[in-house]
Amino acid sequence: MTPEHARGVLDVFDEGVRAGNATFETRVPTWDEWDARHAAEHRFVVLDEGGVVLGWAAVAPVSSRAAYAGVVELSVYVAARAHGRGVGGALVRAVVASTEAAGIWTVQSGVFRENDASLALHERHGFRVVGVRERIGRRDGVWRDVVLLERRSPVVG
């Protein structure tokens, strides 16, 4: 992912925001806000033949404490027009390879309980359910549960 992909990344995120089942966010950040929250070395996009972003994945540190230096949180978003085409899987595989090469031992993700496609994607790629954070936050006035998943690297640690 490079800054030239910014508009496409934010457009795919906006689609997730509007769908209401991917994030607690209700507005799309600016590129500078998005960029500041995500680790520059672990960002990936899948593009169509015309160079349009079909999906993206990125990670963010879960803590600034040294003990958690090897733990990141994954975000992965796929445009609706690309669902079922392997885009999500390609993105997760790229993040796993990149983070393991950097010595990161745990990639975690929080997914709304109702987001069956995202839960299945994570589980297909070695994530396991750690627990459910019940009524952890509200979106549009509705309390939502978030399934906490993690993938522990078999090669780092």
Buried (B, 14 or more C-beta within 10 A) or exposed (E): BEEEBBEBBBBBBBBBBEEBBBBBEEEBBEBEEBBEEBBEEBBBBBBBEEEBBBBBBBBEBBEEEEEEBBBBBBBBBBBEEBEEBEBBBBBBBBBBEBBBEBEBBBBBBBBBBEBEBBBEBBEEBBBEEEEEBEEBEEBEEEEBBBBBBBBBBEEBE
